[in-house]
Amino acid sequence: MNRISFAAGIVPDAGPIETIRAAAYGGFDATGLWVEPDKWTAATLRDTRAALADTGLELLDVEVIWIKPGDDLAAHKACIDIGAELGAKHVLCVSSDPDMGATAARLTALCEHAEGAQMRVALEFGIFTEVKDLTMALAVLEAMTHPLRALLIDPIHVDRSGSSIDAIAAVAPDLLPYAQFCDAPAARPDPADLNAIITDAIDLREQCGEGGLPLGALYRALPSAIPLSIELRSRRLRDSYHDLGERARAVATATRRWLAAAAV
């Protein structure tokens, strides 16, 4: 069965220590962390490193680097530096720059910065960004030659962008070191309504098998046994489980139940 990681978006109001403790209580194999470099101190870094060591959890990824036109890469590099100090395997990136060449150049610079830690720089596409679908994301990655570049698949963004699952199955496996996973309603938001798109992505995701996405087909299209970051941003989940550990346990249980059935 795939190893599962606790995405920070499941507990959007939690700090890094709370996130790690919830992931461990829930029985996850790994965790992700939300990193805003300007809010991290030496004490935060020390305590986070200790929490990871105490729980034995792998840090699958840190997020999010959001590339914008003409932005300074210093803060983005600081996010990578924090991830490297904590042993993160990947850093999640999205882009709001309509210039795909500039996006590729910035991602290449981030890959170069991540060389010391061998951290993969994963580009996520979505209709809320300028890299809107799989085709555009692959074009950006094709313009790069750095071996640390990677593609991050998220089921809700695959569906909402109309990206082809068959095309995902054809992606070189080395570009897919991990993926996000969740379910969501079959009904898609109006692509012209940004607020509806954001609400869909941060409030309306569902447990695996409880929504209307073609999860089985997508799961089979991904490289076998890759780690899955369970990106389950859900208002209903937050309202139902105020205790962060119990929320994590509910997600881990439902995810493993779905994975066990999918593997049959």
C-alpha positions as CSV (number, residue, x, y, z in Angstrom):
1,M,0.0,0.0,0.0
2,N,1.2,3.5,-0.7
3,R,2.7,5.5,2.2
4,I,0.4,8.3,3.1
5,S,1.4,11.8,4.2
6,F,-0.7,14.3,6.2
7,A,-1.0,17.5,4.1
8,A,-0.9,20.7,6.1
9,G,-4.1,21.9,4.4
10,I,-6.1,19.4,6.5
11,V,-5.3,21.6,9.6
12,P,-5.0,25.1,8.0
13,D,-4.9,26.9,11.3
14,A,-2.2,24.7,12.9
15,G,1.4,25.5,13.4
16,P,4.2,23.1,12.5
17,I,4.3,21.3,15.8
18,E,0.5,20.8,16.0
19,T,0.6,19.5,12.4
20,I,3.3,17.0,13.2
21,R,1.5,15.8,16.4
22,A,-1.8,15.4,14.6
23,A,-0.2,13.4,11.8
24,A,1.5,11.1,14.3
25,Y,-1.7,10.6,16.3
26,G,-3.6,9.9,13.1
27,G,-1.2,7.2,12.1
28,F,0.3,8.8,9.0
29,D,3.6,7.6,7.6
30,A,4.7,11.2,6.8
31,T,3.7,14.8,7.0
32,G,3.8,18.0,5.1
33,L,4.4,21.4,6.5
34,W,3.2,24.9,5.6
35,V,6.3,27.2,5.6
36,E,6.1,31.0,5.7
37,P,9.8,31.9,6.1
38,D,9.2,35.3,7.7
39,K,7.3,33.6,10.5
40,W,10.0,31.0,11.3
41,T,12.5,31.6,14.0
42,A,15.5,29.5,15.1
43,A,13.3,28.2,17.9
44,T,10.6,27.2,15.5
45,L,13.1,25.3,13.4
46,R,14.6,23.6,16.5
47,D,11.3,22.6,17.9
48,T,10.0,21.3,14.6
49,R,13.1,19.2,14.0
50,A,12.7,17.7,17.5
51,A,9.0,16.9,16.8
52,L,9.8,15.1,13.6
53,A,12.6,13.2,15.4
54,D,10.3,12.3,18.3
55,T,7.5,11.1,16.1
56,G,9.7,9.4,13.5
57,L,7.7,11.0,10.7
58,E,9.2,11.7,7.3
59,L,8.8,15.2,6.1
60,L,7.4,14.6,2.6
61,D,7.1,18.2,1.5
62,V,7.0,21.8,2.4
63,E,4.7,24.4,0.8
64,V,4.0,26.7,-0.8
65,I,6.3,28.6,-3.1
66,W,4.1,30.9,-5.1
67,I,5.9,32.3,-8.1
68,K,4.7,35.8,-9.2
69,P,5.8,38.2,-11.9
70,G,9.1,39.9,-11.0
71,D,9.2,38.5,-7.5
72,D,12.4,38.1,-5.5
73,L,13.5,34.6,-5.2
74,A,15.1,35.2,-1.7
75,A,11.9,34.2,0.2
76,H,11.4,31.2,-2.0
77,K,15.0,30.0,-1.4
78,A,14.4,30.5,2.3
79,C,11.5,28.1,2.2
80,I,13.8,25.6,0.5
81,D,16.4,26.2,3.2
82,I,14.0,25.5,6.0
83,G,12.8,22.4,4.2
84,A,16.4,21.2,3.8
85,E,17.1,21.8,7.5
86,L,14.2,19.5,8.3
87,G,14.9,16.8,5.7
88,A,12.0,17.6,3.4
89,K,11.9,15.5,0.2
90,H,10.0,17.9,-1.9
91,V,8.9,21.6,-2.1
92,L,5.5,22.4,-3.7
93,C,5.4,25.3,-6.2
94,V,2.7,27.1,-8.1
95,S,2.9,30.0,-10.5
96,S,0.9,33.2,-11.1
97,D,3.3,34.4,-13.7
98,P,1.7,34.3,-17.2
99,D,5.1,34.1,-18.8
100,M,5.8,30.4,-18.9
101,G,9.5,31.1,-19.8
102,A,9.9,33.1,-16.7
103,T,8.2,30.4,-14.6
104,A,10.6,27.8,-16.1
105,A,13.6,30.0,-15.4
106,R,12.5,30.6,-11.8
107,L,11.8,26.9,-11.2
108,T,15.3,26.1,-12.6
109,A,16.9,28.6,-10.2
110,L,15.0,26.9,-7.3
111,C,16.2,23.5,-8.4
112,E,19.7,24.7,-8.5
113,H,19.3,26.1,-4.9
114,A,17.9,22.7,-3.8
115,E,20.8,20.7,-5.1
116,G,22.5,20.4,-1.8
117,A,19.5,18.7,-0.2
118,Q,18.5,16.9,-3.4
119,M,15.0,18.3,-2.8
120,R,12.6,17.8,-5.7
121,V,10.9,21.1,-6.9
122,A,7.4,20.0,-7.7
123,L,5.2,22.2,-10.0
124,E,1.4,21.9,-9.3
125,F,-1.0,23.0,-12.0
126,G,-4.6,24.3,-11.4
127,I,-7.1,26.6,-13.0
128,F,-6.6,29.1,-10.1
129,T,-3.0,29.6,-11.3
130,E,-1.4,30.6,-14.6
131,V,-0.2,27.0,-15.2
132,K,-3.7,25.8,-15.6
133,D,-3.5,22.2,-16.8
134,L,-1.3,19.2,-17.4
135,T,-0.3,20.3,-20.9
136,M,0.9,23.7,-19.7
137,A,2.7,22.1,-16.7
138,L,4.5,19.6,-19.0
139,A,5.5,22.4,-21.3
140,V,7.1,24.3,-18.4
141,L,9.0,21.2,-17.2
142,E,10.1,20.4,-20.8
143,A,11.7,23.9,-20.9
144,M,13.7,22.9,-17.9
145,T,16.6,20.4,-17.9
146,H,17.3,20.2,-14.2
147,P,16.9,16.7,-12.7
148,L,15.2,18.0,-9.6
149,R,12.2,19.2,-11.5
150,A,9.0,17.4,-10.8
151,L,5.2,17.4,-11.5
152,L,2.6,17.3,-8.7
153,I,-0.7,15.8,-9.5
154,D,-3.8,16.7,-7.5
155,P,-7.1,14.9,-8.4
156,I,-9.3,18.0,-8.0
157,H,-7.1,20.1,-10.3
158,V,-6.9,17.3,-12.8
159,D,-10.7,17.1,-13.0
160,R,-11.4,20.9,-12.8
161,S,-8.8,21.6,-15.6
162,G,-10.1,18.8,-17.8
163,S,-6.7,17.2,-17.9
164,S,-6.4,13.7,-19.4
165,I,-5.8,10.8,-17.1
166,D,-4.4,8.9,-20.1
167,A,-1.9,11.7,-20.5
168,I,-0.9,11.4,-16.9
169,A,-0.3,7.7,-17.4
170,A,2.1,8.6,-20.2
171,V,4.2,11.0,-18.0
172,A,7.7,9.8,-17.3
173,P,7.6,8.1,-13.9
174,D,10.7,10.0,-12.7
175,L,8.7,13.3,-13.0
176,L,6.2,12.0,-10.5
177,P,8.0,11.3,-7.2
178,Y,4.8,11.8,-5.2
179,A,1.2,12.9,-5.7
180,Q,-1.6,14.5,-3.8
181,F,-4.8,12.6,-3.3
182,C,-8.4,13.3,-2.3
183,D,-12.0,13.1,-3.6
184,A,-14.4,15.9,-4.5
185,P,-17.9,16.5,-5.8
186,A,-18.5,15.7,-9.4
187,A,-20.1,19.1,-10.0
188,R,-17.4,21.6,-11.1
189,P,-17.3,25.3,-10.2
190,D,-17.9,27.9,-12.8
191,P,-14.4,28.4,-14.4
192,A,-15.1,32.1,-14.6
193,D,-15.8,32.4,-10.9
194,L,-12.5,32.6,-9.0
195,N,-14.2,32.6,-5.6
196,A,-16.1,29.5,-6.4
197,I,-12.9,27.8,-7.7
198,I,-11.1,28.7,-4.4
199,T,-14.0,27.6,-2.3
200,D,-14.1,24.3,-4.2
201,A,-10.4,23.7,-3.6
202,I,-10.2,24.7,0.1
203,D,-13.6,23.8,1.5
204,L,-15.3,21.1,-0.6
205,R,-12.9,18.2,-0.9
206,E,-14.1,14.9,0.3
207,Q,-12.7,11.6,1.7
208,C,-11.5,9.2,-0.9
209,G,-14.4,7.2,-2.3
210,E,-17.0,9.7,-1.0
211,G,-17.0,12.1,-4.0
212,G,-17.5,11.9,-7.7
213,L,-13.9,12.0,-9.1
214,P,-12.6,9.0,-11.2
215,L,-10.1,8.2,-8.4
216,G,-9.5,4.6,-9.4
217,A,-8.5,5.5,-12.9
218,L,-6.2,8.3,-11.7
219,Y,-4.6,6.0,-9.1
220,R,-3.9,3.4,-11.7
221,A,-2.3,6.1,-13.9
222,L,0.2,7.1,-11.3
223,P,3.5,5.2,-10.7
224,S,2.8,2.3,-8.4
225,A,3.6,2.7,-4.7
226,I,4.5,6.4,-4.8
227,P,3.8,8.4,-1.6
228,L,0.4,10.2,-1.5
229,S,0.0,13.5,0.3
230,I,-3.7,13.5,1.4
231,E,-4.7,17.0,0.5
232,L,-8.1,17.0,2.1
233,R,-9.1,20.6,2.7
234,S,-12.7,20.3,3.8
235,R,-15.0,22.6,5.8
236,R,-17.2,19.6,6.7
237,L,-14.2,17.7,8.0
238,R,-13.0,20.8,10.1
239,D,-16.5,21.2,11.5
240,S,-16.9,17.5,12.3
241,Y,-13.5,17.0,13.9
242,H,-12.3,19.9,16.1
243,D,-9.7,17.8,17.6
244,L,-6.8,17.8,15.1
245,G,-5.6,14.3,16.0
246,E,-9.0,12.8,15.6
247,R,-9.4,14.6,12.3
248,A,-6.1,13.1,11.1
249,R,-7.2,9.7,12.3
250,A,-10.5,9.9,10.4
251,V,-8.6,10.9,7.2
252,A,-6.0,8.2,7.5
253,T,-8.6,5.5,8.2
254,A,-10.8,6.5,5.2
255,T,-7.8,6.8,2.9
256,R,-6.3,3.4,3.8
257,R,-9.7,1.8,3.5
258,W,-10.0,3.2,0.0
259,L,-6.5,2.2,-1.0
260,A,-7.0,-1.4,0.2
261,A,-10.1,-1.7,-2.0
262,A,-8.3,-0.1,-4.9
263,A,-5.5,-2.5,-4.7
264,V,-7.8,-5.5,-5.1
